[in-house]
Amino acid sequence: MKVRVTVMLKEGVLDPQGKAIGHALHTLGFPGVEAVRVGKIIDLDLKSTDAQAARAEAEKMASELLANLVIEDFTVEVLG
């Protein structure tokens, strides 16, 4: 079962990498970009064949290791 975990900084947490990308995009001639937030996507291929079990396992992985819950939020998407 394929599962995607998306980890993003929480609102209000400074994102210097996003700021740098936003500045670079403006410099390259993309003035319409108002803000950039950088995150990470982690694709997992789990042995589980049950979507609910796979989601629960991925959520446990994210909360224990993949995301720093103090400054990051995560979402889990079962891809199939």
N, C-alpha and C positions, 0 to 999 in steps of 0.2 A: 504494500500500500504506500503510495507516494504522498508525502505531507510537506507542506511549505510553512516555515515559521518566518514571519517578518518581524524584525526588531527595529524599533525607532526610539529616538530620544523623546522623553515626555515633553509636553508643551511647557515652556518656561525654562527648560534646561538649555543653556547656551550650546550652540552647535558651530564651533569655529571652522570645521571642515565645510559645512554648508555655506557659511559666510564667505569663505574663500572661493568656493565654486560660483556663488552668486556674483561676487565681484568680477571673477574671470569672465563669466558670461556677459556681463555688462561691457567689459573691455572688448570682448569679441563682437560686439554689436547686437546684443540681445537685450535691449532696454526694458522689455516687457516682463522680465522675470522679477517678481516682487520679493520672493523668499525661496530659499532652498533648505531642505532638511535632508540629512544623509542618514541612512540606516543600513541594515544588512538583511539579506535573504538567505535562509538556510534550508536547503532541500534535503529531506530525509527519505530513505527507502526502507520501510519497516516490514518485518515479517508478518505482522498482523494482517488478516484479511477482513477484519471488522472495522468499519469506518469510525464508530464511536470509540472503540478501544484504541485505535491509532491516534485519534484526536487527543484522548486522555493521556496517552503515553507521551505525545509530543508536547502537550501543555506542561507535563511534569518535567520533561527535559528542559523546556524553555525557562520555567520558573526556578529550576535548580542550577542550571549551568549557562544556557544560551543567552539569557538576558540578565542584566543587572537591574533588578526590580526597583532599586532606589532611584535610578535615573532613566530607565527605559521601560517601555510598554511593548507587548508583543501580541501578534495575532497568529492563529493557526488555521490553515486551510488544507482540507483533505482533497488531494488531486485525483485520487483513484488508484 
